[in-house]
Amino acid sequence: MTLVDRATSALVDQRTAIVSAERLAARLGRWASTDATLAASLAEAIARLVRDGELRGGDRLPSERTLAATVAVSRGTVVSAYSRLYDDGILDRRQGSGTRIAGTVPAATRQAAGRGEALYATLPSSIDLLRAVPSISPLAVDIVQRHRPVLDATTVEADPAGLPGLRALIAQTMTADGTPTTPAQVLVTHGAQQALSLLVDEIVSPGDTVLTEEVAWPGLTDAVRRRGGQVHGIRLTSDGIDVEALERAIVVRRPVLIALNPHNHNPTGMQTSPAIRQRVADLAAEHGVTVVEDRVLAHVSFDGITPPSLAALRPDAPIVVVESLSKWAWEGLRVGWLRADPVLVRRLRGLRQSTDLSTSVPAQLLALDLLAEAPALRRDVATVHREAAIAAGRLLTVHLPGWRWQPPRGGLCIWAQLPAGSATAFARHAAGFGVSVAGSAQFASDVDADDHIRIPVTAVGQVLEAGVERLGEAWREYAGSR
């Protein structure tokens, strides 16, 4: 079977717009793992596929009886779910032609809050295990305290692309890291999030598809959806993204952008193998599709080894690299950058000029001092969080012995799987015990996985210990009530 033949096994039969029950069930994910009724959960799962563009106007759904048999529920459950969707205007009854997706999605369904919003919703008096934000290191504090900005003709005027001296130093740093870079390829931004948002605003139009990992940073997926784009998640393996599934999706979905976080992935901590990294870079070149590589956590590797960027593997491919000082120097500084083709950088410079004009000059001047100490700062943050991950692993073993997780090889968190139940429901339950955590629904790209909790290891020792202890107490009560 050829790649194109395999690619036709998508959710919808492209020739007849008929959705098979088996394919629909596969894309629904863990739809039943919620506190809502089965009918309400099934209706919401189908509505999500419509909102994300995987089901479109005119697509015919399986009959109630067929879908019920496939997802192992009663026919009445499916009838009730379909009825909810009829009432919401998402489904349409057509005499003699079955149940179909209505031509448009109700506007109200597009106003839902972004998935990332929950990561900033720590309750008062609650231990914050939501955000993976490292503390500023003593070395970085010393650099900040010793900083004496140099103000001259090259530093006092703000440029939307960044100070010439900072762009030059970033280019020099990236070249030393193995990605040959010129200052013309660099755009300085207010952190990596702005770099991602600018790129999405420039490339993605309403209806366009963006491919990413099945769980991904919500700041990226929320930006795509705000533009009216559709996000499609690709399965992750122990070696990285499933490149065969990625290639099929490129052929079938014709994405305008592929967004990946291949080293010390947030939230899973996964590291992509060299062979898969090379294949991803090759696919970008072969298909001419832009790939953005998020390398914000790439240098937080516990073994001290950071692979070359995807751009370094295929200089002829349209690959954009996004980095930041936030995870290895200072989160509060808000200085990041992207490395891209100079033509794209000029386009993004113009877009940047129409939004917030430029990055703060004092922040860029301080970034010069921090970048000069990048090797030492990176080693320091990797060492600190390697020890923190080991300590967190011991706490999980004691307080949550039934949870499954892999010791991370880098990054700032542990991705732990619940033995049973809903991560969303458990996170709500844990809030009652004074600890705030994020479940996999906050990171799911399209199919709502609901069986993992992200546990940052960035909290100071006593806070992390108390937080995991409270999670253990909350879990024992939650599991006992099921």
N, C-alpha and C positions, 0 to 999 in steps of 0.2 A: 504494500500500500504506500503510495506517495505521500509527501507532506501535505499537498493540497487535498488529497483524499481523506487523510486523517483529520484535517482541519474542518471538514464539513460536518464532523460530529459535534457541532456546537449546540447551544441550548435550543435553537430554533432551526428547523429544516428550512434552509434559505429559499427553496423553490416553492414550498407550499405554505410556509408560515405556520406549520403545525408543531406544537410543543409536545414532545413525548413525555409521558409520566416519569420515566426513568431519568431523563435529563433534567427535568424540572426538580425532581427530588434531590438530585445531586447538587444543584445550585442553591437549594433552600438552606443547606447547612444544618446546624443544630437548632432548628426553629422551635422545637418543642421544649427547650431548656429555659423556660421563662416561668414567671409566676402567674401569667395570664392563662385563660382557658385555651384548650387546644385549638378551638376554632379561631379565637382572636389572634393567637400566635401564628397560625397558618396564614390567616389573612394578611397580617403585617409582613410576614416573610415574602409573600407574593407581591404585595405593594412595594416593598423595597426593591425587588427586581425590576419593577416598572420604573420606579424613581431613578434607578441607576442605569436605565436604558437597555438592560438585558432582555426585557420583554417590551415590545413596542406595539403601537396601535395596529390592530388587525390580527395579531398573533392569536391562534386558537389554542385554548388550554385543553388538557385532558378532561374527559367526562368525570363527574363526581365519583362514580363507582370505580373507574380505573385508577384515579389518583388515590382514592382511599385505600385500595388494595396495595398500591405501591409504597405509600408512606405508613402503612399499618395503623390506620385509624378507621373509625366507622364512617359509612357513607354520610350519615347525618352531620358529622364534623365538617366534612368538605362542603356539604350543602350550606351549612351555616356560614362557613368562611366565604364562599362565593357570594352569599347573600349580602354579607357585610361589604364586600368589594363592589357589588352592584349599587348598594345604597351610597357608597362614597364616589360613585361615578368612574371607578377604575375598570370595571368589567361592563360588558355590553351583551345583552341577549339578542341573538339573531335567529329568527325562526328558520329551522332547517340547516343552520350552519354552526350550531354549537355555541360554546362560551368563548368570547373573544375579549382581548384587551381593548378598551375604548380608545378612541383616536387621540385623546390628550390626557395628560395627568392633571388632576385638580391642582390649581395653583397653591392651595394651602399645604399640600404635601411637600412643596419645595422650600418651605420656610422653616424647616426643622433646624435646631441649633447644630453647629458643627460637632463632630465627635470629640475634637480636642478640648472643647469647653469644660468637660468634666475633669480634666487634668488640673484645673485651677479652681476647683470647688471644694477645697478643704474646709471642713466644718470647724467652727470656733472650738477651742479647747481640745482639738483632735490632733493626734500624731500624724504628721504629713508623710505618708508613703505613696503619694501620688506622683510628684515630680522628681525626676532624676537630675538634680542640680548639684554639682560638686561644690564644696566650699573652696574659697580662694586659698591657695597654698601659702605657707610662710614665705617662700621664695617670691611668689607673685606680689605679696604684700610689700616685701622689701623693695621690689622694682618700682611699685607704685609710689612708695614713700620717697624714693630717691629721684623720681622723675622730675626733670627740669625741662620744660618744653622750649624748643628753639623756634622763635618767631622771626621769619624773614620773608622775602618776596615769594618764596616757594611754598610757604606754609600758611600764610594768613588768609589766602583766598580759597574758598571751597569750590571743588569741582565735582559734578555729579558722579564722575567715575572714580574719584578718590584722589588724595594727594599724590603727586608724582613720585615722591620718595617712598611712600608706603607701597604703591603699586610696584615699584622697582624691587623693594625688599621682599614682597610677596612672591614676585616672579623668581627672585633668586632662591627663596626658601623652597618653592615648589620644584625648581630645577634640581636643587640639592636632594630633594626627596625622590627624584627619578622621573619627574614630569617636566621636560624642557618647556619653559614658559617665558614669554616676553611681557613687558609692562602693558603693551597694547591688548593683551589677552585677559587683563584683570579688570574687574569692576568691584570696587569696595562698597559694601552694603551695611545696613544696620542689622548685623547678624545673619546667620544662614537662612533664617525664616524669610527675611525680605528677599534674599537672593532667589529662593525657590518661588516665592510669590511673583516676583518680577518675571521670571522665566515662564511661569504658567500664564500670566496675563499676556505675554507677548506671543506665545505659541498656541494656546488652547482657545478655541472658539466654541460657542454653544453647540452641543451635539458631538463634539470631538471625543475620542477615546484616549485615555491615558492608562498604560499598563504599569503595575507596580507589584510588590510582593503581597501575598494574601493577608498579611498583617504588616502595617506600615505606619510611619509617623503621620498622625492626623493633621498636622499643619500642612502637609502636602495634599492629602486627599480632600481636606476641607477647601483649600484654595482652588482645586480643580472643580469641585461642585459649585462653588460660588460663581465660577465662570460659565456654568451650565454644561460643563464637560461630564463625561461618564468615566468612572474608575472601574477597572477590571483587575482583580487580584490573581496572581500566579502562585501556584503551590510552591512551598519551600521544602527542601530536602535537607538532610544533614550536611550536604556539601554546598548548599546555596539554592538559588532559584532553579526550578525545573526548566532547563533550557529547551527541551523538546516542547513543553507546553507553551513556553514563551514564543518559540518560533511559530507554532500553530496560531497563537493569538495574533502575532504580527501579520500573518497571511490573511486570516479571517477578519480581524477587527480593524486593520489598517490604522494603528495608533499614530497620533501626532507626537507623542512623547512617551518615553519609558523612564520611570523614576525608580532608582534602586539605592539601597543602603547596604552594600555588600560586605562591609567589614565591621565586626562588632555591632551587628544590626540591632536597631532599637525597634521592638522590645525584646527580641528573642536571644540576642547575643551571638547569633550565628555568624560564622566566618566562611566566606565563599572560597572554594578551592581554586587554585591557579587555572586548572583546565576550564572550569565554568566561567571564570573571569575572562579568559581569552575568547571563549565562544560568544559571550555577550558582546564583547568589543567587535568581534567579527560580524555578528548579526547587525550591529549598528551600521557598519560600513557596507555590508551587502544590501541592506534594505533602505539605507539612507534615512533612517529614523533617528531623531535626536534622543540621546540617552543622557540623563542627569544622574551623576553619582554623588550621593551625599556622603562626604568623608569627615563629618563633624566628629565622629567617634573613632575614626580609623587609627588614630595614634594612641588610643587607650587600649593597647594590646599588652596583655600580661606577660607575654614572652619577649616583649620589646621589638617584635618584628612587624613592620607595616608593609604590606604589598604595594607595588606600584599602582597608580591610578589606572582606570580603564582607558583614559586618554593616552597614557604612555604606551599602552599595548597596541593601539591602532591610531597613530597620529592622523590618518586620513579619514577617520570616522567622526561624525558630528556628536561628540561627547562633551558635555559640560560638567565641570567639577565644582562642587560647592564645599567650602570649608569655613571654619570659624575659630575664634579664640575662646569661645565660651566654655568648652568642655575641658580644656587643658590650661587655661590662663585665668579668665575671669568672666563668669556669666553676665555680670552686671555691666560690662563695658559695651556690649552690643556692637561688636565689630566683626564682620564676616566678609566673604568675598566669593566671587565665582570666576572660574577660568574657562574661557570659551574662544571661539573664532573671533578675531578682531571685528569682523563685520557685525556679528551678533552682539558683541560688546557695545558697539556704537549705537545699535538699535535700542539696547537696554538702557544705555546712558540717556537717550532721549526720553524713554519712558520714565526713568528715574527722575529726570528733571521736572516732569509734569506732576510728580507725586509729592516728594518731600525734599527736593532739590539736591541734598547731599548728606553724607555722614558727618557728624560732629567733628570739627577740626581738632579740638582738644582730645577727643577719644582716639582719633587717628594718630596723633602725635604720641600718645601713651602706647598705642599698639606697636609703634616702631620699637619702643624699648622692650616690650614683651616678646615680640617676634625675634629680636636679637638673642633672646634666651630660650628659644623654642625647644631645642633638644633637651635641656635640663628640666624645663617645665613639663614636657611630655613624659619624661622618665618618672618625674615625681608623681604625677597624677595616676600613671599606670601602676606604680608601686603601691600607692595608698589604696587604690580601689581593688587591687588584687588581694591585699590583706583583708579589706572590707568584705569582699565576696566570699572569702574563706570563712570569715566570722559569721556572715549571714547564712552560709550553708550549714554551719554547725547549729545555728538557732533553728533553722527549718527542720533539721533532723530531729531536734528535741521536741519542738512545739507543734510541728505539722508533719509527723512521720509518714502519713499516707499520701502526701502530695508527691508528684513526680517532677523532677527537674534535672537539668544537666549543669554541672559546674561550668560557669561561663569562662571563656578564654580571653575575654576582654569586655569593654563597655562598662556600663554603670548600673546594671540591674540583673535580676534573676527572673526567668520566665517559668513560672510554676503551674503545673496542671492539676486541677482539682480532681479527686477520685470520682466525684459525682456531683450532680446539681448544676446550678447556674452561677457563673462568676458574677454576673450583674446582681443577682439576688443576694449572693453572699457579700458583695461589697456593700450593699445597703445594710445588711445585717451587721457587718463589721463596724459600720459607722456608729451603731449603738454601743459599741465597746470602746469608742474613742480612738479609732484608727481609720484613716482614709486611704483607700487603695483603688487602683484602676483595673478593671477587667478587660478581657480581650475584645469586647464590643467597642471599646474606645479606639482600638487599633485596627479592627477588621476593615479591609479595603472595600469589599462588596458583600460577600457571604458573611453573615453575622456569627462568627465563632463565639462561643460563650463558655469556655471551659478553662481559661487560663487567667492568672493574676500576675501583673508585673510588680515585682518588689525591688525598688531602687536600693542600692547599697551605699547611697551617698549621705544618709543621715549619720550624725555622730554616734559613737558606739552605744551609749546608754539609751539614746532615743531609738535607735534601730532595734536594740534588744527589747525594749518595752513594747515597741510596735509589733514585732513578731510574736511576742508573748500574748499580746491582746488578740492578734489574729488567731492564735491557737485556741484561746478561750472562745472566741466567736465561732470558730469552726466546729468545736466540740458541741456547742449548743445547736448550731445550724444543722450539722449532720445528724444529731440525735432527734431533731424534729421532723426529719424526712420520712 
